[in-house]
Amino acid sequence: MSGNIALLSDTLARAKAEGRAALIAYLPAGFPTVEGGIEAVKAVLDAGADVVEVGLPHSDPVLDGPVIQTADDIALRGGVKIADVMRTVREAHAATGKPVLVMTYWNPIDRYGVERFTAELAEAGGAGCILPDLPVEESAVWREHAGKHALATVFVVAPSSKDARIATIAEAGSGFLYAASLMGVTGTRASVGAQAQDLVERTRATTELPVCVGLGVSNAEQAAEVAAFADGVIVGSAFVKRLLDAPDAAAGLEALGELTRELADGVRRGRVSA
């Protein structure tokens, strides 16, 4: 069975045709429970997210801030496995028809087996993988198997990346490029920063791939700010925080839907003023 890279590309192209940025949500699998995590992913897709990244919880998430670290810890203590990540992808995609990616550090895939992981992700209906700590120079085996299974390989570019480095990363990537708007770990911030726009412009000069911005967006105003210059707005910690702060599961799902609708409005407002 083939993966859904074409669905991802079509979804991003459709948002562009509508004169807006795509809204891409991140939620870790297994948080607050496996079933609860599946319901959370479906909730944000139903409320207006275009794409979801399902996080594979890691015991040492060095690129993630305290909010996502807390959620990962809860998921790991609950016994989440790669099979649960695949189940989350499968059920969320089947219920909504929208593209679902996995975001993971490289080590769990390396241990699990690249061929096994890509085959199972494609079988689950996944659209691809975001691999923030896999160097392009070490990605040939992954990209071979991902290509065979029609899965996107999404790499991360950062403000510190030189133009030549961005070009190398862009050439190896597929689906879209993840532009980290601020240096450092994930988390909500007061301002997304002017660095993001410069990074998007430098990245666009090297590739036809959509450029989506993450790390720092937490409200509709910031989403609109980023949507004015990016192809997609990626939001993670703000969603996870809503779940962490909720008194119970039902309230958590309601809070996720509310935030999604606010952000979906924001990505539509951004282009009006652009």
Protein Blocks (a to p, Z undefined) as FASTA:
>chain_A
ZZfklmmmmmmmmmmmnopacddddddehiabfklmmmmmmmmmmnopabdcdddddfbl
fkbcfklmmmmmmmmmnopafklmmmmmmmmmmmnopacdddddfklmmmnopklmmmmm
mmnopabdcdfklcfklmmmmmmmmmmnopacdddddfklcfklmmmmmmmpghiacddf
bgcdedddfbgbjklmmmmmmmmmmocbdcddeehiabfklmmmmmmmpcbdcdfklmmm
mmmmpmbfklmmmmmmmmmmmmmmmmmmmmmmZZ
